[in-house]
């Protein structure tokens, strides 16, 4: 059922942090396009179907990116391990495959249509930051290329801090970097476990973004929205729905 939760406590919030991929930036579409381009370019070297290639790439990317975000491996090792799914540990071919993928991925970065309207409405009233599992340079590059960098004062990188979401430490670092107490900060993300529960464990408020009606185990403490344009009214003390 749906429960309407008054968010009067959120009215005193002073800082809003956003997740990057899946929240502000359409990572999935860019990655899907990049996989298609990469498969087409290296079809003769890849010994699996396009669907199998996509599944292998996604699985290895998820596994090794988490290790990279935590500081366990370096970028070159992460890229080699992802590409080796189809390049058989041939170092030269791995580099070529991943570079082709990344070039196509980078060319396809776009902000979601609801990102700019939300940020434009918030940026004069709240301190805005990004907290991502990527490295800081990569985060700022994405923000710049998608035209939303000017809205943000800081970008906190799990990779640079060697502390990936959902560990509470990275959320605490973000609050400290902004100069606010966790209770004064809100985190907006599309992953209930990594974003919402991670932020809550650090004492922050959190809001779950549910794009495309993706099911999430939403708790009473976590309001949900289907669009970023719903965030400003919530921060002004309006209500939203959450499942119980």
Order of alpha helices (4+ residues) and beta strands (2+ residues): beta-beta-alpha-alpha-alpha-alpha-alpha-beta-alpha-beta-alpha-alpha-beta-alpha-beta-beta-alpha-beta
